[in-house]
Amino acid sequence: MSPTLPHLLILISLVAPFFCQNATHVVTLPAGKVRGILVPVPAFNSSVYQYRKIPYAKPPVGDLRFKKPIGRIPWAGVLDGTEFGPICMQDNPKNVSMSEDCLFLNVYVPLNTSASDNKPVMVFIHGGAYISGSGQIYDGSYLAIFGDAIVVTMNYRLGFMGFMSTQDGSSPGNYGLWDQRMALVWVKINIRMFGGDPQRFTIFGESAGGFSVALQCLYAPNKGVFNQAMAHSGVANSVFATSPFAKQAARVIGAAIGCTAKTSAGLVDCLRTKPAEVIQNAIHTSTTNDNKTHYILLLAPVVDGDFLIDTPSNLLGNKSSLAYKFFRSLNVVVGNVQSEGSLILDENLKALQSFYNYNLTLGIPSRILCDLIIPGIVGDWLGNHSDVISAVCSMYSINGGNTTTMAEQGNKAVEMYGDFFFFVPAIYTLNVHAQGNTQSKTFQFLLTRNAGWGAGEPYPSWLEGPGHFSEIPYLFGAQIRPGVQQQDLKLSLDMLTYWTNFASSGDPNVGWPTDVNWPAYTPSAGAYIDLDTPCTRKTKMFEKRVNFWRKTVPTMIIIDNALSRAGSVSTSLSVYTVTFVLISVIMKSFQQQVII
């Protein structure tokens, strides 16, 4: 395949009219025929065939609710793939069809593609905190045209329907992950009929989609399904990737709709009789506000002994595990945006403004960071160590109370949130993948170009850097965003090139020409590409902040835990004995860590 073919096609189309094409096209699959629709892409003066609403599993309704997906039976006639299917159960946006019967995927195919073409395959897993989103809102046309690739988007069960778990045999959970996995297997089996190469198969996703991608990389039976992965703004060892309270959430939400059976089996049987809309509404009525900040995803994947046989951190740290070995066999990209912590500006923090007397439009005062936000995070995730709270406060607080300092303090709070939930876990994952790895490649990116496209926009004027989700429009249609600047159009083309190069070859530098070489990541150099205008090569992303969480905080926790254990030792022991106990516990804890 010529490395400049799709770019030449685009250039040619800019000076020539569209070739005559059929408005629809039929592809024959093992399960039956599906009709796609020709969709123009004016930004590239071209078109793609879109095959929409292809079912990859039986409707997960009735007795199939809260169970693994089951493969779809063949259909008769020609399946209409010209309209998108309903989205999965969530807080429904207006004028969008929603249903439990939502397990569909969409395939985007460049013009003049035949089943013998063997184009790279890119499957996108959408984000949305595991509770919202759908495949159809991500237009794969731009990646398909520019990269000459086959792009697939999918729906998967969300929220309670996708991640309810009693954490026993009655409802183990992870149904959304199993849906994703079935969709990936469907693509592996069928994509050749659309002109895709099942041996060049990349999965990528953002936020909860990034968590999902990383978790799919730890499911060893996926070996042979896909061979490359790109995790945006989310990795498996982030505390956001899984839920510690799924069982409790199942009970609380069940009770809110009258399902109060004492046994797990009775609870699940009752829940299967309730309308999906009633369950969705109960998620809101069963929550309470304690006037504190909490950053926990209640409905998310769990360790079920099946899809996740252990915690992601333990799997990544166990070099003899099949999960570790599978992960290391894949070519991997892990990346983030500069202000991932923009998510701190959530509805909870907004709702507490009057209670604690602060104004987010001006910034985040240090007292709110140190007395509300940090204690919430440390208390929920790090054992509520008072000295850790003080250390984190000292690391991220700025003295002073004027408006300028409040804005600066707001950005320090954003940094803290991003570091804990996103950047530090990303570095850990990169190190685990890259350390001494000769069988696959590792790459890291950071988006610093701020086009104002992040999740939750509009942001307060003091926020610096691109917010969470900001990289996604560059891949899925920056060309049609109102008021887009030329610098952002250039960065979009750069990113489309890097992403499709990686899908094609496993290396973002191999394939279509690039202006800047994207360096491979190693733990010692920490090289990454800064996605900006222009793109540049950098090293050791946020090194001081990352080391604070990787080294200083763990040491403090280990010592605190050791002191607590030593306090239970008989007071008749000498100070030397107690010191020996401390050192032994500390050394053992360090040996158990897998931080590289």
Secondary structure in CASP SS format (residue, H / E / C, confidence):
PFRMAT SS
TARGET T0000
AUTHOR 0000-0000-0000
METHOD secondary structure of the structure
MODEL  1
M C 1.00
S C 1.00
P C 1.00
T C 1.00
L H 1.00
P H 1.00
H H 1.00
L H 1.00
L H 1.00
I H 1.00
L H 1.00
I H 1.00
S H 1.00
L H 1.00
V C 1.00
A C 1.00
P C 1.00
F C 1.00
F C 1.00
C C 1.00
Q C 1.00
N C 1.00
A C 1.00
T E 1.00
H E 1.00
V E 1.00
V E 1.00
T E 1.00
L E 1.00
P C 1.00
A C 1.00
G E 1.00
K E 1.00
V E 1.00
R E 1.00
G E 1.00
I E 1.00
L E 1.00
V E 1.00
P E 1.00
V E 1.00
P H 1.00
A H 1.00
F H 1.00
N C 1.00
S E 1.00
S E 1.00
V E 1.00
Y E 1.00
Q E 1.00
Y E 1.00
R E 1.00
K E 1.00
I E 1.00
P E 1.00
Y C 1.00
A C 1.00
K C 1.00
P C 1.00
P C 1.00
V C 1.00
G H 1.00
D H 1.00
L H 1.00
R C 1.00
F C 1.00
K C 1.00
K C 1.00
P C 1.00
I C 1.00
G C 1.00
R C 1.00
I C 1.00
P C 1.00
W C 1.00
A C 1.00
G C 1.00
V E 1.00
L E 1.00
D E 1.00
G C 1.00
T C 1.00
E C 1.00
F C 1.00
G C 1.00
P C 1.00
I E 1.00
C C 1.00
M C 1.00
Q C 1.00
D C 1.00
N C 1.00
P C 1.00
K C 1.00
N C 1.00
V C 1.00
S C 1.00
M E 1.00
S C 1.00
E C 1.00
D C 1.00
C C 1.00
L C 1.00
F E 1.00
L E 1.00
N E 1.00
V E 1.00
Y E 1.00
V E 1.00
P E 1.00
L C 1.00
N C 1.00
T C 1.00
S C 1.00
A C 1.00
S C 1.00
D C 1.00
N C 1.00
K E 1.00
P E 1.00
V E 1.00
M E 1.00
V E 1.00
F E 1.00
I E 1.00
H C 1.00
G C 1.00
G C 1.00
A C 1.00
Y C 1.00
I C 1.00
S C 1.00
G C 1.00
S C 1.00
G H 1.00
Q H 1.00
I H 1.00
Y C 1.00
D C 1.00
G C 1.00
S H 1.00
Y H 1.00
L H 1.00
A H 1.00
I H 1.00
F H 1.00
G H 1.00
D C 1.00
A C 1.00
I E 1.00
V E 1.00
V E 1.00
T E 1.00
M E 1.00
N C 1.00
Y C 1.00
R C 1.00
L C 1.00
G H 1.00
F H 1.00
M H 1.00
G H 1.00
F H 1.00
M C 1.00
S C 1.00
T C 1.00
Q C 1.00
D C 1.00
G C 1.00
S C 1.00
S C 1.00
P C 1.00
G C 1.00
N C 1.00
Y H 1.00
G H 1.00
L H 1.00
W H 1.00
D H 1.00
Q H 1.00
R H 1.00
M H 1.00
A H 1.00
L H 1.00
V H 1.00
W H 1.00
V H 1.00
K H 1.00
I H 1.00
N H 1.00
I H 1.00
R H 1.00
M H 1.00
F H 1.00
G C 1.00
G E 1.00
D E 1.00
P E 1.00
Q E 1.00
R E 1.00
F E 1.00
T E 1.00
I E 1.00
F E 1.00
G E 1.00
E E 1.00
S C 1.00
A H 1.00
G H 1.00
G H 1.00
F H 1.00
S H 1.00
V H 1.00
A H 1.00
L H 1.00
Q H 1.00
C C 1.00
L C 1.00
Y C 1.00
A H 1.00
P H 1.00
N H 1.00
K E 1.00
G C 1.00
V C 1.00
F E 1.00
N C 1.00
Q E 1.00
A E 1.00
M E 1.00
A E 1.00
H E 1.00
S C 1.00
G C 1.00
V C 1.00
A C 1.00
N C 1.00
S C 1.00
V C 1.00
F C 1.00
A C 1.00
T C 1.00
S C 1.00
P C 1.00
F C 1.00
A H 1.00
K H 1.00
Q H 1.00
A H 1.00
A H 1.00
R H 1.00
V H 1.00
I H 1.00
G H 1.00
A H 1.00
A H 1.00
I C 1.00
G C 1.00
C C 1.00
T C 1.00
A C 1.00
K C 1.00
T C 1.00
S H 1.00
A H 1.00
G H 1.00
L H 1.00
V H 1.00
D H 1.00
C H 1.00
L H 1.00
R C 1.00
T C 1.00
K C 1.00
P C 1.00
A H 1.00
E H 1.00
V H 1.00
I H 1.00
Q H 1.00
N H 1.00
A H 1.00
I H 1.00
H H 1.00
T H 1.00
S C 1.00
T C 1.00
T C 1.00
N C 1.00
D C 1.00
N C 1.00
K C 1.00
T C 1.00
H C 1.00
Y C 1.00
I C 1.00
L C 1.00
L C 1.00
L C 1.00
A C 1.00
P C 1.00
V C 1.00
V C 1.00
D C 1.00
G C 1.00
D C 1.00
F C 1.00
L C 1.00
I C 1.00
D C 1.00
T C 1.00
P H 1.00
S H 1.00
N H 1.00
L H 1.00
L H 1.00
G H 1.00
N C 1.00
K C 1.00
S C 1.00
S C 1.00
L H 1.00
A H 1.00
Y H 1.00
K H 1.00
F H 1.00
F H 1.00
R H 1.00
S H 1.00
L C 1.00
N E 1.00
V E 1.00
V E 1.00
V E 1.00
G E 1.00
N E 1.00
V E 1.00
Q C 1.00
S E 1.00
E H 1.00
G H 1.00
S H 1.00
L H 1.00
I H 1.00
L C 1.00
D C 1.00
E H 1.00
N H 1.00
L H 1.00
K H 1.00
A H 1.00
L C 1.00
Q H 1.00
S H 1.00
F H 1.00
Y H 1.00
N C 1.00
Y C 1.00
N C 1.00
L C 1.00
T C 1.00
L C 1.00
G C 1.00
I C 1.00
P C 1.00
S H 1.00
R H 1.00
I H 1.00
L H 1.00
C H 1.00
D H 1.00
L H 1.00
I H 1.00
I H 1.00
P H 1.00
G H 1.00
I H 1.00
V H 1.00
G H 1.00
D H 1.00
W H 1.00
L C 1.00
G C 1.00
N C 1.00
H C 1.00
S H 1.00
D H 1.00
V H 1.00
I H 1.00
S H 1.00
A H 1.00
V H 1.00
C H 1.00
S H 1.00
M H 1.00
Y H 1.00
S C 1.00
I C 1.00
N C 1.00
G C 1.00
G C 1.00
N C 1.00
T H 1.00
T H 1.00
T H 1.00
M H 1.00
A H 1.00
E H 1.00
Q H 1.00
G H 1.00
N H 1.00
K H 1.00
A H 1.00
V H 1.00
E H 1.00
M H 1.00
Y H 1.00
G H 1.00
D H 1.00
F H 1.00
F H 1.00
F H 1.00
F H 1.00
V H 1.00
P H 1.00
A H 1.00
I H 1.00
Y H 1.00
T H 1.00
L H 1.00
N H 1.00
V H 1.00
H H 1.00
A H 1.00
Q C 1.00
G C 1.00
N C 1.00
T C 1.00
Q C 1.00
S C 1.00
K C 1.00
T E 1.00
F E 1.00
Q E 1.00
F E 1.00
L E 1.00
L E 1.00
T C 1.00
R C 1.00
N C 1.00
A C 1.00
G C 1.00
W C 1.00
G C 1.00
A C 1.00
G C 1.00
E C 1.00
P C 1.00
Y C 1.00
P C 1.00
S C 1.00
W C 1.00
L C 1.00
E C 1.00
G C 1.00
P C 1.00
G E 1.00
H C 1.00
F C 1.00
S C 1.00
E C 1.00
I H 1.00
P H 1.00
Y H 1.00
L H 1.00
F C 1.00
G C 1.00
A H 1.00
Q H 1.00
I H 1.00
R C 1.00
P C 1.00
G C 1.00
V C 1.00
Q C 1.00
Q H 1.00
Q H 1.00
D H 1.00
L H 1.00
K H 1.00
L H 1.00
S H 1.00
L H 1.00
D H 1.00
M H 1.00
L H 1.00
T H 1.00
Y H 1.00
W H 1.00
T H 1.00
N H 1.00
F H 1.00
A H 1.00
S H 1.00
S H 1.00
G C 1.00
D C 1.00
P C 1.00
N C 1.00
V C 1.00
G C 1.00
W C 1.00
P C 1.00
T C 1.00
D C 1.00
V C 1.00
N C 1.00
W C 1.00
P C 1.00
A C 1.00
Y C 1.00
T C 1.00
P C 1.00
S C 1.00
A C 1.00
G C 1.00
A E 1.00
Y E 1.00
I E 1.00
D E 1.00
L E 1.00
D C 1.00
T C 1.00
P C 1.00
C C 1.00
T E 1.00
R E 1.00
K E 1.00
T E 1.00
K C 1.00
M C 1.00
F C 1.00
E H 1.00
K H 1.00
R H 1.00
V H 1.00
N H 1.00
F H 1.00
W H 1.00
R H 1.00
K H 1.00
T H 1.00
V H 1.00
P H 1.00
T H 1.00
M H 1.00
I H 1.00
I H 1.00
I H 1.00
D H 1.00
N H 1.00
A H 1.00
L H 1.00
S H 1.00
R H 1.00
A H 1.00
G C 1.00
S C 1.00
V C 1.00
S C 1.00
T C 1.00
S C 1.00
L C 1.00
S C 1.00
V H 1.00
Y H 1.00
T H 1.00
V H 1.00
T H 1.00
F H 1.00
V H 1.00
L H 1.00
I H 1.00
S H 1.00
V H 1.00
I H 1.00
M H 1.00
K H 1.00
S H 1.00
F H 1.00
Q H 1.00
Q H 1.00
Q C 1.00
V C 1.00
I C 1.00
I C 1.00
END
